[in-house]
Amino acid sequence: MPPPWTASSRVASAKQRPVEIAEIREVFKDVDAFVTPTHLFVAPPLTVDAEANPGARQFTMPVSFTRFPAISVPCGLTRFWSRDAALNRSAGWE
């Protein structure tokens, strides 16, 4: 299986990185931290290839791409705290 990137896509990413870094630095002028979930699902066991799931990196990729420091904290959410349940509960906090 060929890699998911090509030489031209790597060059395009390298050119885009400074733009993304500048945008995030601009945001950090007004905020101290981004707080997002790591995944929309409970972390899979280490024996599962989480990268095969297209949603596995949607929250971590922007920060990884720009090389800003980040931390993932396990929160232990399970069936009770499914994505829909969490969104419904958080709607009351807005």
C-alpha positions as CSV (number, residue, x, y, z in Angstrom):
1,M,0.0,0.0,0.0
2,P,1.5,3.4,-0.9
3,P,1.9,6.1,1.7
4,P,-1.1,8.4,2.1
5,W,1.1,11.4,1.0
6,T,3.2,12.3,-2.0
7,A,6.2,14.4,-2.4
8,S,4.1,17.3,-3.7
9,S,1.6,17.0,-0.8
10,R,4.6,17.1,1.7
11,V,5.9,20.3,0.0
12,A,2.4,21.9,0.1
13,S,2.1,21.0,3.8
14,A,5.5,22.5,4.5
15,K,4.4,25.7,2.8
16,Q,1.1,25.8,4.7
17,R,2.6,25.2,8.2
18,P,3.9,28.8,8.7
19,V,0.4,30.1,7.8
20,E,-1.2,27.8,10.3
21,I,1.3,28.6,13.0
22,A,0.7,32.3,12.5
23,E,-3.1,31.8,12.9
24,I,-2.7,29.8,16.1
25,R,-0.3,32.4,17.5
26,E,-2.9,35.1,16.8
27,V,-5.5,33.1,18.7
28,F,-3.2,32.7,21.7
29,K,-3.1,36.5,22.0
30,D,-6.6,36.2,23.4
31,V,-6.7,32.7,25.0
32,D,-4.4,30.7,27.2
33,A,-5.4,27.2,26.0
34,F,-7.4,25.2,23.6
35,V,-9.5,22.5,25.3
36,T,-10.9,19.9,23.1
37,P,-11.5,16.2,23.3
38,T,-8.7,14.0,22.0
39,H,-11.3,11.7,20.3
40,L,-15.0,11.5,19.9
41,F,-14.9,8.0,21.3
42,V,-13.3,6.1,24.2
43,A,-9.7,5.4,23.5
44,P,-9.3,2.0,21.9
45,P,-6.9,-0.7,23.4
46,L,-3.3,-0.4,22.3
47,T,-3.8,-3.5,20.1
48,V,-6.2,-1.6,17.9
49,D,-5.0,0.6,15.0
50,A,-6.7,3.9,15.9
51,E,-5.1,5.6,12.9
52,A,-7.3,3.5,10.7
53,N,-10.3,5.5,12.0
54,P,-10.7,8.7,10.0
55,G,-11.9,10.6,13.1
56,A,-9.0,9.5,15.3
57,R,-6.9,12.6,14.7
58,Q,-9.4,15.4,13.9
59,F,-8.8,17.2,17.1
60,T,-5.1,16.5,17.5
61,M,-3.9,17.0,13.9
62,P,-4.1,20.8,13.9
63,V,-1.8,21.1,16.9
64,S,0.5,18.3,15.8
65,F,0.8,19.9,12.4
66,T,1.9,23.2,13.9
67,R,4.1,21.6,16.5
68,F,2.6,23.5,19.4
69,P,2.8,21.7,22.8
70,A,-0.2,19.6,23.7
71,I,-1.4,17.1,26.3
72,S,-4.0,14.4,26.2
73,V,-5.7,13.6,29.5
74,P,-7.8,10.5,29.7
75,C,-11.2,11.4,30.9
76,G,-12.8,7.9,31.2
77,L,-16.0,8.7,29.3
78,T,-18.0,5.6,28.4
79,R,-21.4,4.7,27.2
80,F,-23.1,7.1,29.6
81,W,-21.0,10.0,28.1
82,S,-21.4,9.2,24.5
83,R,-20.8,12.0,22.0
84,D,-24.5,12.8,21.7
85,A,-25.0,12.7,25.5
86,A,-22.1,14.9,26.1
87,L,-23.3,17.4,23.5
88,N,-26.8,17.4,25.0
89,R,-25.4,17.9,28.6
90,S,-23.0,20.6,27.5
91,A,-25.8,22.6,25.7
92,G,-27.1,23.5,29.1
93,W,-23.7,25.1,30.0
94,E,-23.7,27.5,27.1
